[in-house]
Amino acid sequence: FQEDDDGITAITDKGRFKADFAVLAIGVRPDSRLAKEAGLETDSRGSIIVDDSMRTSDPYIYAAGDAVAVMSKATGERGMIALAGPANKEGRIVADNIAGIRSRYRGGTGVSVLKLFSLTAAAAGMNEETALAIGLDYDTVFTYQGSHASYYPGAQSMMIKLIYEKPLGRILGAE
């Protein structure tokens, strides 16, 4: 990227692109080299496998945070939830267990929020892509409502996409 008075120029192998601003959404990969070198079990993405007490495949080593694969409440599958809230909770569970206090991580839903200028976007649970990938019989419904009571100042229109499992009506996620 090059910044000048006219904005930003992104320089790629495909050419130069002018923009007012740039957003990098490059994803997250676990840095688990040390865990692999220690012989700990990891999944196909490189996330460290832990049990519900955050113990790794070595009973003397615990792990928490962005590099671990934990149970998803939405899917029941193990996966990475690279968010500060779950990482904080996992760290507390590790500390409890090291101190001899039995503590368990019961899984996460992966709640995230993004504020970009005046736009707020949020997601919780499973998205449609995941539901499709694991073969669930799902559907979506969109609702449009106020962000709070319309008579209270500052209410804005809000769109919610709800993803649910068809046979059971079980809510899988929302965006």
JOHU-V464348 format. One record per helix or strand of 2 or more residues. SS is the DSSP state (H for helix, E for strand). FROM is the first residue (numbers start at 1). TO is the last residue. Records with the same first field share a line. If there is no record, write none. Layout:
SS=FROM-TO  FROM-TO
//
This chain:
E=2-4  7-12  15-19  48-49  68-72  78-80  112-116  119-125  138-146  157-165  170-174
H=33-37  84-98  128-133
//
